[in-house]
Amino acid sequence: MKRLVLFAPLAAVLALSGCATVPQDYAHTQPHFSLREFFNGPLLATGMFQNRSGKVVNRFTVRMLGHWQGNQGTLDEYFTYIANDGKITHAERVWHLVDDGNHHFSGYAEGSAGDVKKASGDAYGFALHWSYNVKQPVGKSFYNLHADDWMYMIEPNVVIDHTDVTWYGLHAGDITLEMHKLPDTAENRAAMTAPQ
């Protein structure tokens, strides 16, 4: 009987630790992650994609430029992918974002980097979470993937992004991305849109 009493608190802790994390868990943290403030102006990101076994299959950089009018914004993305065999490819995508207020936001995107019909999520404290389905081009084929995307503001100008990618419910891989907000100068804006 004593053993059951000892294990009861441990079982409760394990049960709670198994609960899914939600953005509201970070509501009282700093710095405050504002979608409109961070994704406004020029940004530069570096990242990698790991397949379901953990192997890095490509690395990439993303040059981004955000524009906002009121609660509506666009985010232009220009990708440069580097495969393990050294092959370099390029793609682009434009996000159309809406800050719906009360911590919620939504959007959609189109471009050669993959189309998204609808994305939605929430931001609390230093964390932002959203999810969406993306029609992802891979070579000459397209895959309908689901992205569960978490962004964490480490410093006011630095965000770490981790995305769990699934295909019909099966884990397909992970994307890790580090984003840096650059000084909003004419030179940096031009560099984010110049051909590579």
N, C-alpha and C positions, 0 to 999 in steps of 0.2 A: 504493500500500500504506500509506503514511504517513497518507493521508486516512482510510482505514478505521480505523486505530489511533486517530486523533483522535476519530472519531465514535463509537467503541464505548462509551466512558464516558457520553457524552451519551445514547446510545440506552438504556443501562441506567437512567439517571436518569429518562428519560421513561417507561420501562416501569413503574418503581416508582411514579412520580407518578400513573399511571393506575389504580393499585390502589384499590379501594373503602376508604373510611375505616370503621373499626369502633370501638365504644366503648372497647375495650381500649387503643386508641392513646392515650387520655387517662388511663390508670391512675395515672400519677405526678403528676397535676396537682392544683392546689388552686384554689378551695375544694372540699371534698367534697360532692357533690350527693346528699343523702339524700332519697329519695322520701317517706318517712314524716315527716321533719322539715319539708321545704319545703311540702308539700301538707297541712299541719295548721293549722287555724285560718283566719282570713280572708285573702283575697288579692284583688287588683284587677289586671286586665289590660286592655291596649288593643292593637288589632291591625288588620290589613287583609288583604283577599283580592285578589290580582292574577290576572287570567286569563292564558292561555298566551302572549298577546302582551305581557304586562307591565303592562297597564292596570289600575289600581285600580278595582274595580267595587263594593266596599263596604268600610266601616270598621265597627269594632265595639268594644264594651267587654264584659268578662266579670267579673262578681262571683262569687267562689268562696268556698266554705266547706268545709274538710276536717275529718274526724273519723276517729280511729284507735283500734282496740282490738287490742292485740297487733300481729300482722302483717297485719291486715285493716282496710281503710279505705274510706270513702266520700268522694266529692268532688262537692258540689252546684255546678252551673254555671248562671248566669243571664246570657243574652246579650241585648245591645241592638245591633241592626244599623242602620247608617245608609247607605242607598243614595245614589248620586250625585244622584238627583232629590230628595233630602231625605226620602224616605219612611223611617219608623222602624218596625221590627218587633222582636218579642221572641221568645225561645225559651229552653228550659231542658233540662238533661241531668244525669243522676246517674251518676257513675262508681263502680264497685265494684272496688276494687284489692286485690291481694295481693302483699306483699313476700315472695317465695319464698326469700330468702336467697341468699348467694353472688352478689350483684350483679344477680340476675334478679328480674323482677316481671311480673305479668299482671293482666288485668282485663277487664271488659265494661261497657257503658253503655246507657242507654235514655233517651229523651226527645224532645221536639219539635225539638231541635237535631241529631238524627241518632242512630240506634241502632248500637251496635258489639257484635257477638257475641263477639269474642275479640280481645284486644290482648296483645302480649307484647314485652318488651324487656330491656335491660340498662343499668346505670348504672356508670360508672367515672370517677373523678376529678370534674372539673366538668361532665362530659357525660352526658346520658341519651338513649338512642335506643330508640324503639319503633315498631311498625308495626301497622296494623289496617285492616280493611275497614269502611266506614261506609255505612249506608243514609241518604243525605243528601236531605232535602226541599228542593226548589227550586220555589217557587210551589206548584202543585197536583201536581207530579210528584215522583218519587223517582229518585235516581241512585245506583248502586252504585259507590262510589269507594274507592280505596286511598290511605291516608295513610302516608307515610314521614316520621316526626316526630323531629326532633333538638332537644333543649333544652340550653342552655349556661348554667351558673351564672356570671354575671359578678361578682357580689358575693353574700355569703350570703343577702341578701334580694331579689336581682334575677336573673331568668332571662329570656334571650332564646330564643324558640322559632321554628324554621323548619320548615314542613311542605311537602313536595312532594306534590301531589295528582295522581293519575292516574285515568283512566277506561278500563278494559280495555287497560291498558298505554300509553295515550296521555297525554301531559302535559296536564293540565287547568288547572293554576294553582299558585300558591304562597300559603301563609299565613305571615305574619310577626306575631309576638306578643311583647309585653313584659309580663312578670308581676312584680308587686311583692307581697312578703309583708308584711302589715300587723301592727302591734302587736295581740296577741291580747287585746282588751278586749271587754266586753259591748257597747259602742257600735259597734265595728267589726263584730262578729258580726251584730248586728241590721241594720246597713247593708247587709251582703252578701245578706240575704234579704228585705229590705223591697221591696214592689212599687214599680216605677218609674213 
